Structures are given as C-alpha cells and as structure tokens.
Amino acid sequence: MLALVFAPDVVALVLAIALGLALLLGFWGSWYALGAKAAPYLRNE
C-alpha cells in the first residue's frame, strides 16, 4: 500500500510558481492592453 506524505516545501514551491505565473501573465496582459492606442477604438462608430 502506498502511503501519502505531506510535503510542505513542495506545496510552497507549487504555490509560488503558480502565483508568479499568474502575476507575470496578468502584468503582461495589462501592459499589452494599456499600450494600445485609444484613438482607433474611440473613432470607430
């Protein structure tokens, strides 16, 4: 029978990677959206 072992260092590493990836993608998406020129969207009626 396989015994499960709780490894807090692995949990912390996975959470840190997930948080870093979410922040990186969020900042990249925001930078991309905020870097776009507004005039074409405002003039398009």
HELIX and SHEET records of a PDB file:
HELIX    1   1 PRO A    8  LEU A   34  1                                  27    
HELIX    2   2 ALA A   39  ARG A   43  1                                   5    
END                                                                             
